[in-house]
Amino acid sequence: ASSSTVLYGDNTWAAAGGDANTPAFAAYLSSDQGATTSTFTKASVNTEIFDTDGCYDNSSNYRFTPTTAGKYLVTGAVTISSAATGSSGSHLLNLGGVKKNTSFVCYDSSYVRGIASTGEDGMQVVVAIVDMNGSSDYIELWGYSDLNTVNFTGAVSATYFGAFRITT
C-alpha cells in the first residue's frame, strides 16, 4: 500500500479514495420546446455543461448511454411556463420523469386548480438511482401536462438532466 493505493478485504488493490464518478454528464434545454398536450414528450436537452466520456447524445436521441456498468444517480427537471388551462378544475400541470430504455423508473407530478385561460407555471424535479448495464441501457428525460398550451422552458435552471456513476 501507498498514499495512492489501498488493499481491499478481497485482496485487490485500488486507487485510494475510490473510483471516479464517471461516466457523468450534465445538460440543459437551451430554448423553449413545444410539447403536445396530454402526451408524454421527451425533453430535447441539447446543451451539455459537461460529458466526461461522450456518453450523452445531445443532438438526436437526447439520451445517456453509459459505457460502464453500475448504479447511477440521475437527476432532472422539466419546467412548464405560461401554460393555459382552458377550463376550470383540477389539472395535471406537470409530470416529469426518467425512462430507462422504454419504461419509467421514476416520476413525480404536481396539480393545479386553474381558471380558464390563466397561465400556469411549474417545475417538476426527479431524482433516482438507476442500475445500468454499461452497454445497451439508456435513460431519457420526459414531461407531460394536460393543459392546452404546453412548452418546456429552456434555461440552465429550468429544464435540465444529468447523471453520474456511484462508486462502490
Accessible surface in RSA format (square Angstrom, percent):
REM  Atomic radii and reference values for relative SASA: ProtOr
REM  Chains: A
REM  Algorithm: Lee & Richards
REM  Probe-radius: 1.40
REM  Slices: 20
REM RES _ NUM      All-atoms   Total-Side   Main-Chain    Non-polar    All polar
REM                ABS   REL    ABS   REL    ABS   REL    ABS   REL    ABS   REL
RES ALA A   1   102.38  94.1  40.73  62.9  61.65 140.2  42.97  60.5  59.41 157.4
RES SER A   2    66.17  55.9  44.48  59.4  21.69  50.0  51.11 108.8  15.06  21.1
RES SER A   3   117.92  99.6  80.13 106.9  37.79  87.1  58.86 125.3  59.06  82.7
RES SER A   4    71.57  60.5  63.53  84.8   8.04  18.5  46.58  99.2  24.99  35.0
RES THR A   5    47.99  34.1  47.74  48.4   0.25   0.6  41.14  55.3   6.85  10.4
RES VAL A   6    55.27  36.4  53.76  48.7   1.51   3.6  55.27  48.0   0.00   0.0
RES LEU A   7    87.93  49.0  59.85  42.8  28.08  70.6  59.85  42.0  28.08  75.6
RES TYR A   8    96.29  45.0  89.93  51.2   6.37  16.6  77.90  58.5  18.39  22.7
RES GLY A   9    91.58 112.9   0.00   N/A  91.58 112.9  47.82 131.2  43.75  98.0
RES ASP A  10   104.87  73.5  74.04  73.7  30.83  72.9  49.18 115.7  55.69  55.5
RES ASN A  11   114.82  79.2  98.26  95.0  16.56  39.9  25.10  60.4  89.72  86.7
RES THR A  12    67.38  47.9  64.07  64.9   3.31   7.9  60.04  80.6   7.34  11.1
RES TRP A  13   138.70  55.7 111.24  53.8  27.46  64.5  87.24  46.5  51.47  83.5
RES ALA A  14    25.50  23.4  16.11  24.9   9.39  21.4  25.48  35.9   0.01   0.0
RES ALA A  15    59.59  54.8  50.30  77.6   9.29  21.1  51.21  72.1   8.37  22.2
RES ALA A  16    43.35  39.9  23.01  35.5  20.34  46.3  23.16  32.6  20.19  53.5
RES GLY A  17    84.89 104.7   0.00   N/A  84.89 104.7  43.61 119.7  41.27  92.4
RES GLY A  18    28.29  34.9   0.00   N/A  28.29  34.9  13.85  38.0  14.44  32.3
RES ASP A  19    80.55  56.4  65.87  65.6  14.67  34.7  14.81  34.9  65.74  65.6
RES ALA A  20    66.45  61.1  47.28  73.0  19.17  43.6  58.05  81.7   8.40  22.3
RES ASN A  21    64.50  44.5  58.17  56.2   6.33  15.2  15.18  36.5  49.32  47.7
RES THR A  22    44.72  31.8  42.73  43.3   1.98   4.7  23.90  32.1  20.82  31.5
RES PRO A  23     1.44   1.1   1.44   1.3   0.00   0.0   1.44   1.2   0.00   0.0
RES ALA A  24     6.97   6.4   6.97  10.8   0.00   0.0   6.97   9.8   0.00   0.0
RES PHE A  25     2.66   1.3   0.00   0.0   2.66   6.9   0.00   0.0   2.66   7.6
RES ALA A  26    22.01  20.2  22.01  34.0   0.00   0.0  22.01  31.0   0.00   0.0
RES ALA A  27     1.10   1.0   0.00   0.0   1.10   2.5   0.00   0.0   1.10   2.9
RES TYR A  28    51.27  23.9  51.27  29.2   0.00   0.0  14.87  11.2  36.39  44.9
RES LEU A  29     6.25   3.5   6.25   4.5   0.00   0.0   6.25   4.4   0.00   0.0
RES SER A  30    55.09  46.6  31.56  42.1  23.53  54.2  21.30  45.4  33.79  47.3
RES SER A  31    72.01  60.9  66.95  89.4   5.06  11.7  42.94  91.4  29.07  40.7
RES ASP A  32    90.62  63.5  64.56  64.3  26.07  61.6  22.47  52.9  68.15  68.0
RES GLN A  33    30.33  17.0  25.88  18.9   4.45  10.6  21.86  46.5   8.47   6.4
RES GLY A  34    53.50  66.0   0.00   N/A  53.50  66.0  27.60  75.7  25.90  58.0
RES ALA A  35    19.37  17.8   1.89   2.9  17.48  39.8   5.80   8.2  13.57  35.9
RES THR A  36    87.79  62.4  79.28  80.4   8.51  20.3  48.86  65.6  38.93  58.9
RES THR A  37    53.40  38.0  45.04  45.7   8.36  19.9  43.90  59.0   9.50  14.4
RES SER A  38    61.06  51.6  41.65  55.6  19.41  44.7  27.36  58.3  33.70  47.2
RES THR A  39    64.92  46.2  60.24  61.1   4.68  11.1  47.91  64.4  17.01  25.7
RES PHE A  40    78.18  39.1  65.54  40.6  12.63  32.9  65.54  39.7  12.63  36.2
RES THR A  41    24.75  17.6  21.45  21.7   3.31   7.9  22.27  29.9   2.49   3.8
RES LYS A  42    45.99  22.4  40.49  24.8   5.50  13.1  27.76  25.0  18.23  19.4
RES ALA A  43     0.88   0.8   0.00   0.0   0.88   2.0   0.00   0.0   0.88   2.3
RES SER A  44    30.78  26.0  30.63  40.9   0.15   0.3  12.49  26.6  18.29  25.6
RES VAL A  45     0.43   0.3   0.43   0.4   0.00   0.0   0.43   0.4   0.00   0.0
RES ASN A  46    52.05  35.9  43.52  42.1   8.54  20.6   7.04  17.0  45.01  43.5
RES THR A  47    40.64  28.9  38.23  38.8   2.41   5.7  32.95  44.3   7.69  11.6
RES GLU A  48    63.26  36.3  39.79  30.1  23.46  55.9   9.24  17.9  54.01  44.1
RES ILE A  49    98.55  56.1  67.04  49.9  31.51  75.9  72.04  51.9  26.51  71.9
RES PHE A  50    98.26  49.2  89.73  55.6   8.53  22.2  98.26  59.6   0.00   0.0
RES ASP A  51    31.33  21.9   7.09   7.1  24.24  57.3   4.77  11.2  26.56  26.5
RES THR A  52    72.31  51.4  32.37  32.8  39.94  95.2  41.91  56.3  30.40  46.0
RES ASP A  53    74.79  52.4  42.45  42.3  32.33  76.5  15.35  36.1  59.43  59.3
RES GLY A  54    63.68  78.5   0.00   N/A  63.68  78.5  29.50  81.0  34.18  76.5
RES CYS A  55    10.89   8.2   0.98   1.1   9.91  23.3   5.66  14.3   5.23   5.6
RES TYR A  56    10.38   4.8   0.20   0.1  10.18  26.5   0.66   0.5   9.72  12.0
RES ASP A  57    39.96  28.0  32.26  32.1   7.70  18.2  27.58  64.9  12.38  12.4
RES ASN A  58    48.12  33.2  44.18  42.7   3.94   9.5   0.00   0.0  48.12  46.5
RES SER A  59    88.33  74.6  63.95  85.3  24.38  56.2  42.46  90.4  45.87  64.3
RES SER A  60    77.41  65.4  53.50  71.4  23.91  55.1  44.61  95.0  32.79  45.9
RES ASN A  61    64.12  44.2  63.91  61.8   0.21   0.5   0.21   0.5  63.91  61.8
RES TYR A  62    41.86  19.5  41.03  23.3   0.82   2.1  14.07  10.6  27.79  34.3
RES ARG A  63    57.26  24.0  56.77  28.9   0.49   1.2   7.63  10.4  49.63  30.1
RES PHE A  64     0.19   0.1   0.19   0.1   0.00   0.0   0.19   0.1   0.00   0.0
RES THR A  65    42.54  30.3  39.26  39.8   3.28   7.8  31.18  41.9  11.37  17.2
RES PRO A  66     0.58   0.4   0.13   0.1   0.44   1.6   0.13   0.1   0.44   2.8
RES THR A  67    96.12  68.4  73.89  74.9  22.23  53.0  62.72  84.3  33.40  50.5
RES THR A  68    53.44  38.0  50.02  50.7   3.42   8.1  32.30  43.4  21.15  32.0
RES ALA A  69    61.59  56.6  45.11  69.6  16.48  37.5  45.25  63.7  16.34  43.3
RES GLY A  70    22.59  27.9   0.00   N/A  22.59  27.9  21.62  59.3   0.96   2.2
RES LYS A  71   104.71  51.1 102.00  62.6   2.71   6.4  69.79  62.8  34.91  37.2
RES TYR A  72     0.24   0.1   0.24   0.1   0.00   0.0   0.24   0.2   0.00   0.0
RES LEU A  73    56.03  31.2  54.94  39.3   1.09   2.7  54.94  38.6   1.09   2.9
RES VAL A  74     0.54   0.4   0.23   0.2   0.31   0.7   0.23   0.2   0.31   0.8
RES THR A  75    49.39  35.1  49.30  50.0   0.09   0.2  42.10  56.6   7.29  11.0
RES GLY A  76     0.00   0.0   0.00   N/A   0.00   0.0   0.00   0.0   0.00   0.0
RES ALA A  77     0.24   0.2   0.00   0.0   0.24   0.5   0.24   0.3   0.00   0.0
RES VAL A  78     0.06   0.0   0.01   0.0   0.05   0.1   0.01   0.0   0.05   0.1
RES THR A  79    19.14  13.6  19.14  19.4   0.00   0.0  19.14  25.7   0.00   0.0
RES ILE A  80     0.00   0.0   0.00   0.0   0.00   0.0   0.00   0.0   0.00   0.0
RES SER A  81    33.71  28.5  31.37  41.9   2.34   5.4  19.20  40.9  14.51  20.3
RES SER A  82    83.18  70.3  68.10  90.9  15.09  34.8  35.23  75.0  47.96  67.2
RES ALA A  83     0.23   0.2   0.00   0.0   0.23   0.5   0.23   0.3   0.00   0.0
RES ALA A  84    28.09  25.8  28.09  43.4   0.00   0.0  28.09  39.6   0.00   0.0
RES THR A  85     2.75   2.0   0.00   0.0   2.75   6.5   0.00   0.0   2.75   4.2
RES GLY A  86    37.61  46.4   0.00   N/A  37.61  46.4  12.78  35.1  24.83  55.6
RES SER A  87    55.03  46.5  51.90  69.3   3.12   7.2  40.66  86.6  14.37  20.1
RES SER A  88    83.78  70.8  65.04  86.8  18.74  43.2  27.80  59.2  55.98  78.4
RES GLY A  89    19.26  23.8   0.00   N/A  19.26  23.8  17.71  48.6   1.55   3.5
RES SER A  90    74.59  63.0  47.62  63.5  26.98  62.1  32.92  70.1  41.67  58.4
RES HIS A  91    22.12  12.1  21.25  14.8   0.88   2.2  19.22  19.8   2.90   3.4
RES LEU A  92    19.88  11.1  19.14  13.7   0.74   1.9  19.14  13.4   0.74   2.0
RES LEU A  93    10.96   6.1  10.96   7.8   0.00   0.0  10.96   7.7   0.00   0.0
RES ASN A  94     0.00   0.0   0.00   0.0   0.00   0.0   0.00   0.0   0.00   0.0
RES LEU A  95    21.00  11.7  21.00  15.0   0.00   0.0  21.00  14.7   0.00   0.0
RES GLY A  96     0.37   0.5   0.00   N/A   0.37   0.5   0.37   1.0   0.00   0.0
RES GLY A  97     0.00   0.0   0.00   N/A   0.00   0.0   0.00   0.0   0.00   0.0
RES VAL A  98     0.60   0.4   0.60   0.5   0.00   0.0   0.60   0.5   0.00   0.0
RES LYS A  99    35.29  17.2  35.29  21.7   0.00   0.0   4.34   3.9  30.95  33.0
RES LYS A 100    52.84  25.8  49.16  30.2   3.68   8.8  16.95  15.3  35.90  38.2
RES ASN A 101    47.43  32.7  45.76  44.2   1.67   4.0  20.13  48.5  27.30  26.4
RES THR A 102   109.90  78.2  91.96  93.2  17.94  42.7  66.54  89.4  43.36  65.5
RES SER A 103    70.55  59.6  65.86  87.9   4.69  10.8  37.91  80.7  32.64  45.7
RES PHE A 104    59.99  30.0  32.19  19.9  27.81  72.4  32.19  19.5  27.81  79.6
RES VAL A 105    64.64  42.5  30.45  27.6  34.19  82.4  37.74  32.8  26.90  73.0
RES CYS A 106    23.75  18.0  15.24  17.0   8.51  20.0  23.42  59.3   0.33   0.4
RES TYR A 107   138.57  64.7 112.96  64.3  25.61  66.6  64.71  48.6  73.86  91.1
RES ASP A 108    72.49  50.8  69.55  69.2   2.94   6.9  12.11  28.5  60.38  60.2
RES SER A 109    41.24  34.9  23.38  31.2  17.86  41.1   0.59   1.2  40.66  57.0
RES SER A 110    35.81  30.3  31.32  41.8   4.48  10.3  34.70  73.9   1.10   1.5
RES TYR A 111   147.24  68.7 116.55  66.3  30.69  79.9  79.03  59.4  68.22  84.1
RES VAL A 112    27.39  18.0  22.13  20.0   5.27  12.7  27.39  23.8   0.00   0.0
RES ARG A 113   188.79  79.3 160.00  81.6  28.79  68.6  68.65  93.8 120.14  72.8
RES GLY A 114     4.10   5.1   0.00   N/A   4.10   5.1   1.47   4.0   2.63   5.9
RES ILE A 115   126.97  72.3 126.31  94.1   0.66   1.6 126.31  91.0   0.66   1.8
RES ALA A 116    49.98  46.0  42.92  66.2   7.06  16.1  42.92  60.4   7.06  18.7
RES SER A 117    96.75  81.8  70.61  94.2  26.15  60.2  45.26  96.4  51.49  72.1
RES THR A 118    59.60  42.4  53.90  54.6   5.70  13.6  45.27  60.8  14.32  21.7
RES GLY A 119    44.87  55.3   0.00   N/A  44.87  55.3  17.72  48.6  27.16  60.8
RES GLU A 120    30.56  17.5  28.52  21.6   2.05   4.9   2.09   4.0  28.48  23.2
RES ASP A 121    99.34  69.6  77.48  77.1  21.86  51.7  28.04  66.0  71.30  71.1
RES GLY A 122    15.35  18.9   0.00   N/A  15.35  18.9  14.82  40.7   0.52   1.2
RES MET A 123    80.32  41.6  54.55  36.1  25.78  61.4  29.08  24.7  51.25  67.9
RES GLN A 124    17.31   9.7  17.11  12.5   0.20   0.5   0.00   0.0  17.31  13.1
RES VAL A 125    65.17  42.9  51.55  46.7  13.62  32.8  51.55  44.8  13.62  36.9
RES VAL A 126     6.30   4.1   2.51   2.3   3.78   9.1   6.26   5.4   0.03   0.1
RES VAL A 127    90.94  59.8  64.96  58.8  25.98  62.6  65.34  56.8  25.60  69.4
RES ALA A 128    15.04  13.8   7.38  11.4   7.66  17.4  14.81  20.8   0.23   0.6
RES ILE A 129   109.52  62.3  80.19  59.7  29.32  70.7  80.19  57.7  29.32  79.6
RES VAL A 130     5.26   3.5   2.24   2.0   3.02   7.3   5.26   4.6   0.00   0.0
RES ASP A 131    81.00  56.7  74.24  73.9   6.76  16.0  24.47  57.6  56.53  56.4
RES MET A 132     3.61   1.9   0.12   0.1   3.49   8.3   1.42   1.2   2.19   2.9
RES ASN A 133    70.95  48.9  49.40  47.7  21.54  51.9  34.79  83.7  36.16  34.9
RES GLY A 134    13.92  17.2   0.00   N/A  13.92  17.2   2.26   6.2  11.66  26.1
RES SER A 135    85.33  72.1  60.03  80.1  25.29  58.3  50.16 106.8  35.17  49.3
RES SER A 136    76.58  64.7  61.94  82.7  14.64  33.7  49.33 105.0  27.25  38.2
RES ASP A 137    14.71  10.3  14.32  14.3   0.39   0.9   0.08   0.2  14.64  14.6
RES TYR A 138    38.32  17.9  38.32  21.8   0.00   0.0  22.22  16.7  16.10  19.8
RES ILE A 139     0.10   0.1   0.10   0.1   0.00   0.0   0.10   0.1   0.00   0.0
RES GLU A 140     5.15   3.0   5.15   3.9   0.00   0.0   0.00   0.0   5.15   4.2
RES LEU A 141     0.87   0.5   0.46   0.3   0.42   1.1   0.46   0.3   0.42   1.1
RES TRP A 142    40.25  16.2  40.14  19.4   0.11   0.3  40.22  21.4   0.03   0.1
RES GLY A 143     0.19   0.2   0.00   N/A   0.19   0.2   0.00   0.0   0.19   0.4
RES TYR A 144    44.31  20.7  42.48  24.2   1.83   4.8  16.59  12.5  27.72  34.2
RES SER A 145     1.48   1.2   0.00   0.0   1.48   3.4   0.00   0.0   1.48   2.1
RES ASP A 146    49.42  34.6  37.30  37.1  12.12  28.7  11.73  27.6  37.70  37.6
RES LEU A 147     0.00   0.0   0.00   0.0   0.00   0.0   0.00   0.0   0.00   0.0
RES ASN A 148    91.26  62.9  70.77  68.4  20.49  49.3  17.81  42.9  73.45  71.0
RES THR A 149    68.62  48.8  65.63  66.5   2.99   7.1  44.65  60.0  23.97  36.2
RES VAL A 150     6.97   4.6   0.96   0.9   6.01  14.5   0.96   0.8   6.01  16.3
RES ASN A 151    51.37  35.4  51.12  49.4   0.25   0.6   2.80   6.7  48.57  46.9
RES PHE A 152     0.20   0.1   0.20   0.1   0.00   0.0   0.20   0.1   0.00   0.0
RES THR A 153    27.80  19.8  27.76  28.1   0.04   0.1  27.80  37.3   0.00   0.0
RES GLY A 154    16.62  20.5   0.00   N/A  16.62  20.5   0.00   0.0  16.62  37.2
RES ALA A 155    37.72  34.7  31.21  48.2   6.51  14.8  37.72  53.1   0.00   0.0
RES VAL A 156    84.14  55.4  74.93  67.8   9.21  22.2  74.93  65.1   9.21  25.0
RES SER A 157    83.73  70.8  68.11  90.9  15.62  36.0  46.29  98.6  37.44  52.5
RES ALA A 158     8.98   8.3   7.85  12.1   1.13   2.6   8.98  12.6   0.00   0.0
RES THR A 159     0.00   0.0   0.00   0.0   0.00   0.0   0.00   0.0   0.00   0.0
RES TYR A 160    58.68  27.4  58.68  33.4   0.00   0.0  37.23  28.0  21.45  26.4
RES PHE A 161     2.76   1.4   0.69   0.4   2.07   5.4   1.38   0.8   1.38   3.9
RES GLY A 162     5.38   6.6   0.00   N/A   5.38   6.6   5.21  14.3   0.17   0.4
RES ALA A 163     5.13   4.7   0.00   0.0   5.13  11.7   1.49   2.1   3.64   9.6
RES PHE A 164    76.50  38.3  76.50  47.4   0.00   0.0  76.50  46.4   0.00   0.0
RES ARG A 165    36.58  15.4  36.58  18.6   0.00   0.0   0.15   0.2  36.43  22.1
RES ILE A 166    52.67  30.0  50.26  37.4   2.41   5.8  50.26  36.2   2.41   6.5
RES THR A 167    40.76  29.0  27.47  27.8  13.29  31.7   0.80   1.1  39.96  60.4
RES THR A 168   153.83 109.4  93.93  95.2  59.90 142.8  98.10 131.8  55.73  84.2
END  Absolute sums over single chains surface
CHAIN  1 A     8024.4       6060.0       1964.5       4472.1       3552.3
END  Absolute sums over all chains
TOTAL          8024.4       6060.0       1964.5       4472.1       3552.3
